[in-house]
Amino acid sequence: MSSLIATIKLREVATNQAIQAQVFDGIDQTHLSNWKTKWVPVVQATEARLLAQGAPASVYPQSAHWDWNKKTTAFQNLLSYRMFAVTCAHDTQGLMAVATDVVMHPSRLPDDKGRRALGLVYIDFLEAAPWNRPEHVQPPRYRGVGSVLIATAIQLSLDEGFKGRIGLHSLPQSEDFYRNIVRMNDLGPDTSYPGSFPLRYFEFTTAEAQAFIQGGKP
Amino acid sequence: MRLNVTDDWCLAAADREGDREIGVGFAAADPTVLAAAQGQPLASRATETTQLAFGLLIQLLRRRKSLTLAQLATIARVDMEELLLIEKDVDYHPEPRTVHQLAQVFELRPKALMQLSGSAAPREEVSREAVKFAASSEPMAKLTREEALAVEQFVAALNRLADKDALTP
C-alpha cells in the first residue's frame, strides 16, 4: 500500500518543460509491475549491447541485478524500513528503500554537541528508471528524481526525530552526484564492506540537510 | 508524512542534478556478480563444495542461536526465501548484501563469508577448509557437540584466512 506525500516537478529533457510528478510513501504492485515490465527490458537491452561490444565489466550498469520485487518482499514487513516511489506520466521514475534503525545504522559524524552514533535515515537502495539514466538512454527523459528522493529521506529523518541526518553508500558511478551536487560529506571507502568494492560512505549533518532541503546550497 | 518542496526548488535541483547517476546500494559493481548474471563461467568461481559449506554453515550457525528462518530473516533484514535457498540450494548465489548482513548477525568477517558464498573468488585454503567442514557436518534436528566443534573450528579458520588476506597488499 502506498500514499501520496507530494506533488512535485521534474525537468523533461526533450522539451525543457516542468512536468508534474508524484512522490509516494510505500511501493505498491503498480510500481513493481512498472519496474518489471518497463525497467527490466531496458536494462537487459543495455547489457546485451555491452556484451556484444565486449565492454569491460566496469561500465556495466551497477544496479542491473537489483530485484525490487525481492527487496519489497523483504522490507515491507520490517518496521524499521520505509520505501518510496516517484511516478510521472504513468511510469515509475525512481525507487528508494531506507532504514531507520539506529543500531545497524548510527550516524558517523558528530552533531553540534559532538555526539556520535545518533539516529539517521540510512538510504539502503536508491535507483532511477533506466530511461532517466544516460548509460541506458540518450538523452535521458527526466531530471530531478535523485534530488527529490534525497529530499524525501531528509523529510523522513525530520519526522522520525533524526533532525535531517541521512547516510548512504554511493555506487561508484554516482559519487560525483553525492559529493559535488548534493554536497554530502564524503567519509571515504567503507572498509567494513566485503569484496573488492568498498563503497564510499556519505553523510549529511542536520545543518547541511536543512540547507539542502531549503535550497540553501547553490 | 508530507514532503514540502516548491516547484522552483524541484526544477533548480533537477538542473543541478543534470544527467548524473544517482544509484545507491550495495556492492553492485562486483564483476563476479555481473558475470554470474550473464551466465558466463567464472574462472575463479567458488566450487560447489564451498557453496555447500556456506549453506551448511549458515544453517548450523542459525541453529546454534536457536533461530527459525523467519527470525533470522527479520534480524538480518533479508528475504526469508533467499535464506531458504542459501541453506538448500548449492547452486544459489546470494546477493552480496545478504552475505554481508549474515556476517554481521553471526559476527563473521564479511570477506571470508563472501569467498565461501561465491560472491568473491575463494582462496584455495578456503576451499580446502570448506571441504573438511562439509564432510564433517550433516544437518540434523539438533546441533551435536561434533557439529558445534566443526562450526567453531571452521569459523576460526575462515577468520584466520581473512586476517591473512587483510595483511596481503
Contacts between the chains, C-beta under 8 A, distances in Angstrom:
chain1	res1	chain2	res2	distance
A	5	B	1	5.2
A	5	B	2	5.6
A	5	B	3	5.0
A	6	B	2	6.8
A	6	B	3	3.7
A	6	B	4	7.3
A	6	B	5	6.9
A	8	B	3	7.5
A	8	B	5	6.2
A	8	B	7	7.5
A	8	B	10	4.9
A	9	B	7	4.6
A	9	B	10	4.2
A	9	B	11	5.6
A	9	B	14	7.5
A	10	B	10	7.0
A	10	B	14	6.1
A	11	B	11	5.9
A	11	B	14	3.9
A	11	B	15	6.4
A	13	B	19	7.8
A	18	B	7	6.5
A	18	B	10	7.7
A	18	B	11	5.6
A	23	B	3	5.6
A	25	B	1	5.4
A	47	B	37	7.9
A	47	B	38	7.0
A	51	B	38	6.5
A	57	B	29	7.8
A	57	B	31	3.8
A	57	B	34	5.0
A	57	B	35	7.0
A	58	B	29	7.2
A	58	B	31	7.6
A	60	B	29	7.8
A	60	B	34	5.2
A	62	B	23	6.0
A	62	B	25	7.6
A	62	B	28	4.2
A	62	B	29	4.4
A	63	B	23	4.9
A	63	B	25	5.8
A	63	B	28	5.1
A	64	B	28	7.5
A	64	B	34	7.3
A	64	B	37	6.8
A	65	B	28	6.7
A	65	B	33	5.9
A	65	B	34	7.4
A	65	B	37	5.0
A	65	B	95	7.4
A	66	B	25	6.5
A	66	B	28	6.8
A	70	B	79	5.4
A	70	B	81	7.8
A	70	B	82	7.2
A	73	B	79	5.8
A	73	B	81	7.4
A	74	B	73	7.5
A	74	B	77	7.0
A	74	B	78	6.0
A	74	B	79	3.9
A	74	B	80	8.0
A	74	B	82	7.7
A	75	B	77	7.5
A	78	B	74	7.1
A	78	B	77	6.1
A	80	B	77	7.7
A	81	B	77	7.3
A	94	B	22	7.9
A	96	B	24	7.9
A	99	B	77	7.5
A	104	B	77	7.6
A	104	B	104	7.7
A	123	B	24	5.0
A	124	B	24	7.6
A	124	B	25	7.4
A	124	B	26	7.6
A	125	B	24	6.2
A	125	B	25	4.7
A	125	B	26	7.5
A	126	B	22	6.5
A	126	B	23	6.5
A	126	B	24	3.9
A	126	B	25	7.2
A	127	B	22	7.9
A	127	B	23	5.5
A	127	B	24	7.8
A	127	B	25	7.2
A	128	B	22	5.5
A	128	B	23	7.4
A	133	B	19	7.6
A	133	B	21	6.3
A	134	B	19	4.7
A	135	B	21	7.1
A	139	B	19	7.3
A	140	B	19	5.3
A	142	B	14	7.9
A	143	B	14	4.2
A	143	B	15	7.1
A	143	B	17	5.5
A	143	B	18	6.3
A	143	B	19	6.9
A	144	B	10	5.8
A	144	B	11	7.2
A	144	B	13	5.8
A	144	B	14	2.9
A	144	B	17	5.7
A	145	B	17	7.9
A	145	B	22	6.9
A	146	B	17	5.5
A	146	B	20	7.4
A	146	B	22	3.1
A	147	B	10	7.5
A	147	B	13	3.6
A	147	B	14	6.5
A	147	B	16	7.2
A	147	B	17	5.1
A	148	B	3	7.9
A	148	B	5	7.2
A	148	B	10	6.4
A	148	B	13	7.2
A	149	B	22	7.7
A	151	B	3	6.4
A	151	B	5	5.4
A	151	B	9	7.9
A	151	B	13	7.6
A	152	B	3	5.4
A	155	B	1	6.8
A	155	B	2	7.7
A	155	B	3	4.9
A	155	B	4	7.6
A	156	B	1	6.6
A	159	B	1	5.6
A	168	B	24	4.7
A	169	B	24	6.6
A	169	B	25	7.3
A	169	B	26	6.9
A	170	B	23	7.6
A	170	B	24	5.9
A	171	B	21	6.9
A	171	B	23	4.1
A	171	B	24	6.5
A	171	B	25	5.9
A	171	B	28	5.9
A	171	B	29	6.7
A	172	B	29	5.8
A	173	B	21	4.2
A	173	B	23	6.7
A	173	B	29	8.0
A	174	B	20	7.1
A	174	B	21	4.4
A	174	B	22	5.4
A	174	B	23	4.9
A	174	B	24	6.8
A	176	B	20	5.9
A	176	B	21	7.7
A	177	B	17	6.9
A	177	B	20	4.2
A	177	B	21	6.4
A	177	B	22	5.3
A	181	B	16	5.3
A	181	B	17	6.0
A	181	B	18	7.9
A	181	B	20	6.4
A	192	B	110	7.4
A	193	B	26	7.8
A	193	B	27	6.4
A	193	B	100	6.7
A	193	B	110	7.0
A	194	B	27	7.1
A	194	B	96	6.5
A	194	B	99	6.7
A	194	B	100	5.5
A	194	B	103	7.1
A	194	B	110	3.6
A	194	B	111	5.0
A	194	B	113	7.2
A	194	B	114	4.3
A	194	B	119	7.5
A	194	B	120	7.1
A	195	B	27	5.5
A	195	B	30	5.4
A	195	B	96	6.2
A	195	B	111	7.1
A	195	B	114	5.3
A	195	B	119	6.7
A	195	B	120	5.1
A	196	B	30	7.2
A	196	B	120	7.3
A	197	B	27	5.0
A	197	B	29	5.4
A	197	B	30	5.6
A	199	B	26	7.4
A	199	B	27	6.5
A	213	B	5	7.0
A	215	B	6	8.0
A	215	B	8	7.7
A	215	B	9	4.8
A	215	B	12	6.4
A	215	B	13	7.5
